[in-house]
Amino acid sequence: WLRDSVGRTLLEGQFDTAVSFRKCTYTLVLEYLPIQLQIENDGFLQHVENENGLPINSLANIRWIKPPTRQTQEQWKAFALLQVIEASTANNILRDGLCINNECVWVHKDKREPICCAKCQRYGHIARACSALMDICSTCSGGHRTTQCTTYRTTRCVSCSDNTHTSWSRKCPEFTRRCEQMDKKFPENRMPYYPTESAW
C-alpha cells in the first residue's frame, strides 16, 4: 500500500517531521566495464535503456564498486553496481544480459557476502571500525598496506595461514565457509533471480 500515493500521504501525516520514501531497488553487478565509460553522466542510464529495449526510467542508479580515485593507472576495466526499479526488469537483464555501446556485459545478481576488513584482513568488521594498530597486506600478510606491497609471487592468507593463495582469494576455504553461512542465513542468495509476486 505504500506504492499508492494515498497510502504514502496517510503515513507521512503521522510524522512530526518531513519524511520521504525510497523505492526498493534490485542490485545487479556489471563485470569488466571499460573505465572510460562515463557512467556518472546524465543520460547514461537512458542510453542503456534505449540500447537494450528496457522500459523508460527502469534503471535507477549506477556506480563504480571501487571509486575512480582508487583505480590504478594500469587498470582499464572495473565492476559497477546497477540499481533496477522492478524485479521483473532485473530478472530479464539477468536472463538476457546487457549491451553497452554494442558490447555484451556480464551481469550477475548482487549477493550478500562476508564482510572483511581492508585493514587487518579479518572477517566481521570494516576498516573504519578496526582496532588493529597496523595495516596487514592482503597479498603477503606483511605489516604494510596492500597497495604498498613489493613482494614478488609471495602469498599468504591471513584467515587460514595458507601460502598458496592471498587473503582476497575467493577460493580460500574460510571465505567459502563463511559464504555458505551467509547462504543459510539469506536463502535468497541461492536464487538465480529475484522473487516476484507473479509467475515469471
Number of C-alpha atoms within 10 A of each C-alpha: 7 12 9 8 9 11 11 14 11 11 11 15 11 8 9 7 7 7 9 7 9 5 11 11 17 20 21 21 21 23 15 14 19 12 16 9 12 10 16 12 8 9 11 16 20 17 13 16 19 12 14 16 9 15 12 10 12 17 21 16 17 19 15 17 13 12 10 11 6 7 13 9 6 6 9 12 14 18 18 21 19 24 19 22 18 18 18 19 17 25 22 14 21 19 13 11 16 19 15 15 10 9 9 11 16 16 21 19 21 14 18 13 16 17 14 17 18 20 23 24 24 18 15 10 17 15 15 9 9 17 10 10 8 12 18 22 25 29 25 23 24 16 13 17 17 17 10 8 17 11 10 7 8 14 20 19 22 22 18 14 13 14 15 12 20 23 26 16 15 12 11 17 13 16 21 15 12 15 18 16 13 18 17 12 11 13 9 15 19 12 11 13 19 18 13 11 7 6 6 10
